[in-house]
Amino acid sequence: MGRVGGVWVLVHLCGALRLPPRPRLAGGAVRAGRAPPLIDLRPRAPLAEVVDPAFVTADSDLRSTDREVAIVTTAALPWMTGTAVNPVLRAAYMADRGYAVALVLPWLDDPADQAALFGAAEVFATRADQERHVRDWVRANAPDAPRGGEFEIAWYPARYSAGVGSILNMDDIMAHIPREWRDVVVLEEPEHLNWYRNGPRWTSRFRHVVGVGHTNYEAYAATENTGARLAERVFTETVTRAHCDVVVQLSATLRPLPHSRVSNVHGVRRAFLEVGDAGGPRAFPAPASGNRCYFLGKALWAKGYDQLVLHAATAPFDEPRIDCFGGGPDAAEIRAKAAVLDLPLDFLGAADHADASIFGGYDVFVNPSISEVLCTATAEALAMGKRVVIARHPSNAFFYDFGACTAVAPGDGKASAARAEGIPTGFREIRFDARVPERILESLISRRRGTTGSRRPNGPRKPRETIRMRRAVRDS
C-alpha cells in the first residue's frame, strides 16, 4: 500500500474531488470553525439480506446451473494465501454442482517472483506445469467434489511487487478471458484487480459482475498515514462502484461499499474437518514444544502481530506461552520486539495449518487480530475441534455462536487464560461445500429497481455445448 498516496494525488489532479465552499453568514462573512471535509465518507447502508423475487434480474439469478462463471483472483497456488485457496475451492465446488466455470489466475513469468512466493522448490517453467499442480491440489483437498476438477483455467501475466506485498496484473485481465465466458464474473478482491488495470468496465462486458472483499486494505493503509487511508477509501469506492453489480463482504469490519452485502461465502477444507472427526486435539500427540496455545499468521505487523505483542505484554505473569507460526517480511523485527520485552512467545517459522502432525495436538488457537475481514485460520481451528480465543470485533462476529469460541476485548492480556468447554457444536456449518448452494448463490443476486430484464453486452450467451466441446478437446 506504499503507493496508495499516489492515487490521492492523482484524484486531486483529475479534479474528482472539489473543496466545498466554506459556509457563510448573512452579509457574506465566512463562518469561523472547521471546514467541511473534502468528501463525504459516511458509510452507506448495505443491500438487504433477502432480495424480493420481484426485483431479481435475469442476469443475477444464478439458481440455475445453466450459467458460465469466470472467477478471477489475485493469487494462485502453491501460494497458500486466502485469495489463492478460497477461489480455487469455489471453482471446484461450483463445477461439481454443474456450473461451467473458468478460474482466471495470475501467471508469474519471472522465476524470482515464483521463488519469493512459492519457495525455491516450487518454480514452474510453464503455465501447464502450474495448472497440473493446481488440479492435483484440488483432487487432494476436495475429494467430496468428484466433478470438482471440471473447470477451465486461464492465466493473465503478472508480477509480484514486494513493496506492495501483492501480485499485480501487467495488462487488461479481461483480454485473457475467452468470449464464451462473458456471462458471470466473480472478482476476488475487486479493488486489487483494478489497481493497475486499464480497459473497459467489467459491467460492460459481463452480464453480472460480483466482487468478493477479502482484505481490509483500509486497515493496512492506516498503518502508513492518514492520507493513505483516505486515498484507499476513495479509490476502493470508485472502482467497486464502477465495476461491480454487487459486492459480497465477508464481515461487517469493512465499511459498506456500493451495492454491498455481508455474507461469509468461505469455508474450510476437508483436511481440517477430518481432524475434528478424529476427536480433535485429544486424538493427537501433544506439541513438541509442550505449549498448548498457538497463533498462525503471515509475519506482518498489520496481520495481528501488533495485537499479539500487546496481548502478551499485558498478560499475567503465569500466562501460558504461545507458539507462533508464520513467515514474512516483518519476522525479524517481530522476534526482536518479543525478545526485548521478554514476551511468552516462541517463533517456529512457517507451516501449513492443515498439517495435523504439527497442529493437531494444540488445544487453543489465540488470535487477537482486528485487521482481518474474516480470519480463515480461526474457522480452520474451530473445524479441528480446538478452542479459540479471539478479539470482540466485527470481523469475528461470525464465530461468536460457536461453543468453543471465547471473544474478549481487543488488547486484553488475560484473553488466553479464558477456556471454552467442549468441541464446537455445529462446526460443520463452515464446510466449504455447504456454502455453495445457499450463501454464495444468494449473495450474488443483485436488486435493480423497476426491471427484471437482462443485460447482454455480447449478445446471446454461447450454448453450453460449445464449452463442453472445448473441454473435450483439451482432455483428448
Buried (B, 14 or more C-beta within 10 A) or exposed (E): BEEBBEBBEEBBEEEEBEEEEEEEEEEEEEEEEEEEEBBEEEEEEBBEEEBEEEBBBEBBBBEEBEBBBBBBBBBBBBBBBBBBBBBBBBBBBBBBBBBBBBBBBBBBBEEEBBBBBBEEEBBBEEBEEBBEBBBEBBEEBBEBBEEBBBBBBBBBEBBBBEEBBBBBBBBEBBEBBBEBBBBBBBBBBBBBBBBBBEEEBBBEBBBBBBBBBBBBBBBBBBBBEEEBBBBBBBBBBBBBEEBBBBBBBBBBBBBBBBBBBBBBBBBBBBBBBEBBBBEBBEBBEEBEEEBBBBBBBBBBBBBBBBBBBBBBBEBEEEBBBBBBBBEBEBBEEBBEBBEEEEBBBBBBEBBEBBEBEBBBBBBBBBBBBBBBBBBBBBBBBBBBBBBBBBBBBBBBBBBEEBBBBBBBEBBBBBBBBBEBEEBBEEBBBBBBBEBBEEBBBBBBBBBBEEEEEBBEEBEEBBEBEBBEEBBEEEEE
